[in-house]
Amino acid sequence: MIGIGDAWRSASQRIDRLDARLLVERVAGCTHADLIAHSARLLSAAQLATLEVLVRRRLGGEPLAYLLGSAGFYGLEFMVTPAVMIPRPETELLVDLALARVQSLPAPRILDLGTGSGVLAVTLGWKCPAAVLTAVDLSPAALAVASGNAAMHEVAINFLAGDWYAPLGEQRFDVIVANPPYVTHADPHLQQNGLPFEPQLALTDGVVGGDGLACIRDIVGSAAAHLRAGGWLLIEHGYQQAAAVRTLLCQAGLTEVASWRDLSAIERVSGGRLR
Ligand code: GLN
């Protein structure tokens, strides 16, 4: 028999201390305060076995969020499974930029393309209850995760399965947000830091020898047909892609084209407006 405090200490010798703590808390169903104040509380044999499996999976490089089944984004908790990309903190910039553009509108129509776990659509709906939200993804498994997250946060979203704008007909929006796949197929980053465990469909356009911009080209190219007058397209991209994305936005006839920096001072989101 082993207490939760000892289980934490022992796991910490094999994996990161915070990861160990969060896994013990998940398995034991306890809080951080319990770990400190009731550290002698015993784990059952089954809980101990579960912990061992999770520690081994973590040692094998699986991202903590998949082991926990959840990840934080913009102060909210989201369910994640390997069917969706794990939300990244830099994507919070996209939320701020979108919110700034819809706050003065009475019932802004917002579209999230490639919603994945649904973090963008759900967070925007949470922060802006007047918004009318639509979210599209190609993956039915991702849409199942996203609708679970929408239900958990009680945000109403019209989820549609399909390829970018294809399921939308003639609908137009005040703001379109997207965090599409943009990592180039050859980027060694795809083989590191847990990325091999994430859906490649969410990370890269898969074009061999390409620049990673195939999806961004599709999204930007048809944006004008799906924006209301004065509406904005805001799109996340890679650290070396801002200038190329601005060029695409200009070619698509959008105005006020600009890029914004994330907390690491990297140009991470670019956008433009339909006149
Ligand atoms: N920012 C992610 C990464 O570098 C990729 C996100 C994406 O392709 N949309 O891991």
Residues whose N, C-alpha, C, O or C-beta is under 5 A from the ligand:
A	BS01	LIG	N179 P180 P181 Y182 V183 A202 L203
